[in-house]
Amino acid sequence: MVMTNGHGPQLEPGEYLTPEQVAAILPGLTLNSLAVRRHRHQEPTFCRFGRTILYPRDGIEKWVEAATVEARRRGR
């Protein structure tokens, strides 16, 4: 959500994550693997502002949800 403070729009804290934060909360992802995924234009969705990279939190959550595999029941 975008908030304003009288000086223009500002992002709410926690709305976007740095690559370091994403790598810290998702085991198995490294800064290098995130950089490769960005280079290949693969998910997760990211924003680039010059050299600054940010990941929308909801995009990370959707990406993890889409990667979730349902367990199958074992037959008897």
C-alpha positions in Angstrom: 0.0 0.0 0.0 1.2 3.5 -0.8 1.1 6.2 1.9 1.8 9.9 1.6 3.5 12.2 4.0 2.8 15.5 2.3 6.0 15.2 0.3 4.8 12.6 -2.1 4.1 8.9 -2.1 6.1 6.6 0.2 6.3 2.8 0.5 5.1 1.2 3.7 7.9 -0.5 5.6 8.1 -4.2 4.9 6.3 -4.0 1.6 9.5 -4.7 -0.4 12.4 -7.0 0.4 16.0 -6.8 -0.5 17.7 -9.7 -2.2 19.5 -10.3 1.1 16.2 -10.5 3.0 14.7 -12.9 0.4 17.8 -15.2 0.6 17.6 -15.2 4.4 13.9 -16.2 4.6 13.9 -18.8 1.7 16.3 -21.7 2.4 18.2 -22.9 -0.6 18.1 -19.5 -2.4 21.4 -17.6 -2.5 22.2 -14.1 -3.6 23.8 -15.6 -6.7 20.8 -17.8 -7.5 18.5 -14.7 -7.2 20.9 -12.8 -9.5 20.8 -15.6 -12.1 17.0 -15.7 -11.9 16.8 -11.9 -12.5 19.2 -12.2 -15.5 17.0 -14.9 -17.0 13.8 -12.9 -16.3 12.5 -15.8 -14.1 10.4 -15.4 -11.0 10.2 -14.1 -8.4 9.1 -10.8 -9.7 11.4 -7.9 -8.8 11.7 -4.1 -9.2 14.9 -2.5 -10.4 15.7 1.1 -9.6 19.2 1.7 -11.1 21.3 -0.8 -9.2 18.8 -1.2 -6.4 16.8 -4.5 -6.6 13.6 -4.9 -4.5 11.2 -7.8 -4.4 7.5 -7.1 -3.6 6.6 -9.2 -0.6 3.3 -10.3 -2.1 5.1 -11.5 -5.2 7.4 -13.6 -3.1 4.4 -15.1 -1.3 2.6 -15.9 -4.6 5.8 -17.5 -6.0 6.2 -19.7 -2.9 2.5 -20.6 -3.0 2.7 -21.5 -6.7 5.8 -23.7 -6.0 4.0 -25.7 -3.3 3.5 -29.3 -4.1 0.5 -31.2 -2.7 1.3 -34.5 -1.0 -0.3 -37.6 -2.5 -2.1 -40.1 -0.4 -0.5 -43.5 -0.3 -2.7 -46.3 -1.6 -3.6 -49.2 0.7 
